[in-house]
Amino acid sequence: MTTDQHIYNIYHDPELQAIVMEWNGYATSAQFREGTETMLKFLVRHKVSKVLGDVHNMVLIGMEDQKWLETDFLPRAIAQGFQAIAMIRPRHYFNKVAVESVSYKIDSDKLRIQFFDDREKASQWLRELV
């Protein structure tokens, strides 16, 4: 099963043994949370622990959604098996700041986060994880 909307596309990649999230443009808070929750459902359904987060075309994660990620979503996701995410760096400055801000607050012993400039390097890192 895949989602395929203008704002996001989320699917399981069996070769990577990971869920792929691709974001494009500006997502409203509702769209962002819906897409993020969909990623978690796919993670659980496919019994994987890794995500490729391609946010290079995403415009911004709002402050309220950053807080929601940090205090609500990520603790739940980690409890359900989310262990690692390879992020493609955002090209939009304010989203780069937002994504990095959230990542600095995450306990790296619970969730591994690595940033990449291109998808192939991100995919390679995910393949090498045990």
N, C-alpha and C positions, 0 to 999 in steps of 0.2 A: 504494500500500500504506500502511496506517496501523496503528499499534498502538493498542489501546484496552484498557487495564487500569485497575483502580481507582486505582492510584497514579500512573500517568503515561499520557499520550497523546502520541504523536509522529507527525507527518505532514508531507508536503510541501504547501506553499501556493503554487500556481503564480502567483497574483496578486502575492504578495510576492516571488516568486522566492527563497523561504527555507524552512527547516525550522522547524516550530513544535513546541516542547516545552511541554506543560502538566503541571505537577506538583500533586498533591493529597495533603495529609496527610503522614504520616510514611513515608518509604521506608527500608527496611533498606539496609545497605551493598550487598548483592547486587542489590537492586532499583535502587538509584541508579546503580550501575555499569552494569547491564544497559541501563537507559534511556538513559544517556549514550552508551554504545557504539552503541546503536540510532540515536541522533541522528546520530552520525558516519557510520554506514553509509548513512543516508538522504541526508546531505549529499553524500557521494561519488557515490552512485547517481544523484541528480538533478542533479549537476554545479552545485551552488550553493555560495555562500560565506558566506551569512548565516543567522542563527538568531534566532527570537523565543522568548525564554525566559520563559515565564509561571510564575513561582515564588511568586506572591502567596499561594497556599494551601499551599505546602510548609512543613513544620514545621521541619526542621533538616537540614543537611548536616554529618555527623559530622567530627571532627578528622582521622581517617585518610582519609576520602574527600576532604576539602579538600586534604590533602597529595598524594593520588593525582591529583586534578585538576591541581594546580600542577606536579608533577614528571613525571607520566606521560601523562595524557590530553591536556592542552592542547598540549604540544609535538608530540604525534602528530597531533592534529587540525589544528593550524596547518600542519604539514608537508603535510597532505592538502588544504589549501585553505580551511580555516576562517579567515575574515577579520573578521567583525563579529557582535556579538550585542546585541540590544536586550532588556534585562531588565526585567520588571515587578517592582517592589520587593516583597519579602516583607512580609507583615503581621505575621509572628511575629518578635519582636525578635531571638532568638538566630540565626535563619536570616538575618536582615538583616545581622547582624554577620559571619556566616560567608561570605555571598556577597560582601560588601564586602571582607572580608579577602583572599579569593582574587583579587578584581579588582585590588586595589592591587599585587599581585605580578606582574601580567601586563605585558609590554612592549607599550605602546599602539601602537608602530610595527608590531607583528606581529598584534595582535588588538584591534580597536576594541570597547570595551564602553561602553554608555550605559544609564543607569537611567531608568525612567519610572514614573509613578504610574498610568497607564492604558494599555490595549492599543492604543487608536487612535493615541495619540502615538507609541508604540513602532513601530507599523506604518508610520506616516508617515515616521519617521526611516529605517527600512529601505528604503522606496520611494525615498527621495531619495539613497541611497548609490549611487555609480557602481560 
